[in-house]
Amino acid sequence: MEQKSMTALVSTFSRAYHSENNDVKIFNDSVAKLLLSEQEYKEITEQYFAEYNRANPQHIMSAFDNVNYCLAIKKLF
């Protein structure tokens, strides 16, 4: 099987995650998540938040927390 580009996978993940979880859309790519397998999306999500938490130990966040944060901000405006 041909190896996939990590740059392409992470870029696609970023577009999919943004499209699903942010109300203010810079670019609403509603097709991006369809380009990733469920396993790829899950693994990149886990890696993204693991790296975020390693870099920001004072503000640990999960994907679930991030979605709740976005919803809370939406209610403020």
C-alpha positions in Angstrom: 0.0 0.0 0.0 1.2 3.5 -0.8 2.3 5.6 2.1 0.1 8.7 2.8 1.6 12.1 3.3 1.5 13.2 6.9 1.2 16.8 5.8 -1.8 16.0 3.7 -3.4 14.0 6.5 -2.9 16.7 9.2 -4.1 19.4 6.8 -7.2 17.4 6.0 -7.8 16.7 9.7 -7.4 20.4 10.5 -10.0 21.4 7.9 -12.4 18.7 9.0 -12.0 19.5 12.7 -12.5 23.2 12.1 -15.5 22.6 9.9 -17.2 20.4 12.5 -16.3 22.3 15.7 -16.1 26.0 15.0 -19.1 28.3 14.4 -17.0 31.0 12.7 -15.8 29.3 9.5 -12.6 30.5 7.9 -13.1 27.8 5.3 -16.0 25.3 5.7 -14.6 22.1 4.1 -17.5 19.8 4.8 -15.9 17.1 2.6 -12.6 16.9 4.5 -13.6 14.3 7.1 -14.8 12.0 4.3 -11.2 11.8 3.0 -9.9 10.4 6.3 -10.7 6.9 7.7 -12.2 6.8 11.2 -8.9 5.4 12.4 -6.9 8.2 10.9 -9.2 10.9 12.3 -9.1 9.3 15.8 -5.3 8.9 15.8 -4.6 12.4 14.6 -7.1 13.8 17.2 -5.3 11.9 20.0 -1.9 13.0 18.8 -3.0 16.6 18.4 -4.3 16.9 21.9 -1.4 14.9 23.4 1.0 17.3 21.8 -1.1 20.4 22.9 -1.2 19.1 26.5 2.6 18.4 26.5 3.2 22.0 25.4 0.6 23.5 27.7 0.6 21.4 31.0 -1.1 24.3 32.8 -4.1 24.0 30.5 -4.8 20.3 29.8 -7.6 19.9 27.2 -9.3 17.0 25.4 -11.2 17.0 22.1 -14.4 16.9 24.2 -13.3 19.9 26.3 -12.4 21.8 23.1 -15.9 21.3 21.6 -17.5 22.3 24.9 -15.2 25.4 25.0 -16.4 26.4 21.5 -20.0 25.9 22.5 -19.5 28.0 25.6 -17.9 30.9 23.7 -20.8 30.7 21.2 -23.2 31.3 24.1 -21.3 34.5 25.1 -21.9 36.1 21.8 
